[in-house]
């Protein structure tokens, strides 16, 4: 248990009050070291671009840039922030909403490292955006049937989610048509395939399946005369190792409803050795199909352990076997907290010897899902007790719902603007004081 991090977070809460988010550069550095050790075991030169939507705290982004990690952006606001720390050649542009301004920024503000397209509309506008100068490196995002979006879960999760919205079906005719159109566009070069296949992935078998299906698509592209693809962008999704995730889905839930109490598997730490070995096993085949480099776009792997929340118990309830501890922070602030996940929760109780009582820890919001799970704490837990909620660096500062898209205005029926549109100045205002002392990388 990383007790020292919690001790320091509790000290800071005495000065700054609660709720409080504490950023740990030391935790971030440790995650960077582990990631770089992993990339050294991969069989191709590997470029790393941090997913800004995961946590766009300027200090975090600046520190990653200082370590040679570029930016992966999915909105115009993220691109604007990334340009503070990265040259265009250290930015990868993603997202299904690029036509809302991001694609135009990326095409005119200096050539980015890569622009991954995933709609017909983007391809239709590509010719008008490339212009003169250096070629624009373009990738196509592909969806791998039977793999993409499963999050390593019960495969029946697809019943609930329906048709994936990202990328072209890797087995269909349209992905070949899209590739041919990009390849024939003046000023653009089809350099990459983008395969972001899952989230919080821990399994080497998952990557084995991804690489097998990717090789099949590369073969189809080469058979169609597309031979310029030299980069495989495998996206992000790598689990941080800090959060336990129960692998469930509708089929699992149906079995439970029928009385078959099959325990859910909880997975936490990614099998980095096994994942590297999966890439090694597929390296020769990928090389024969033209791949010369890899791109990774980690988000939660880097950001998740870098932030701890501190809250205060504001009320308790003892109701028969039920024990509830109500905190002054909710899941509206910690969007990262999902019902099928488990994060470390630590009570500060130096004067309390008993620690065997289960408490359900909940937030103050008036909805049932505002809950952080059940943990063991002091039997005489009282209001005023501090609590550390760890590994909340992914999608806490970065809003899981809004990501980094501006919030729309509110206008009355008579045309009165009741709440103006959020703008870039609003987004960056809270960082102005620290930004003056933040080192910028080129």
Secondary structure, 3 states (H helix, E strand, C coil): CCHHHHHHHHHHHHHHCCCEEEECHHHHHHHHHHHHHHHCCCCCEEEEEEEHHHCCCHHHHHHHHHCCCEEEECCHHHHHHHCCCCCHHHEEECCCCHHHCHHHHHHHCCCCCEEEECCHHHHHHHHHHHCCCCCEEEEEEEECCCCCCCCCCCCCHHHHHCCCCCCEECCCCHHHHHHHHHHCCCCEEEEEEECCCCCCECCHHHHHHHHHHHHHHHHHHHHCCCCCCCEEECCCCECCCCCEEEECCHHHHHHHHCCCCCCCEEECCCCHHHHHHHHHHHHHHHHHCCCCEEEECCCHHHHHHHEEEEEEEEEEEEECCEEEEEECCCCCCCCCCCCCEECCEEECCCCCCCCCEEEEEECCCCCCCCEEEEEEECCCCCCCCEEEECCCCCCCCCECCCECCCCCCEECCCCCEEECCCCHHHHHHCCHHHHCCCCCCC
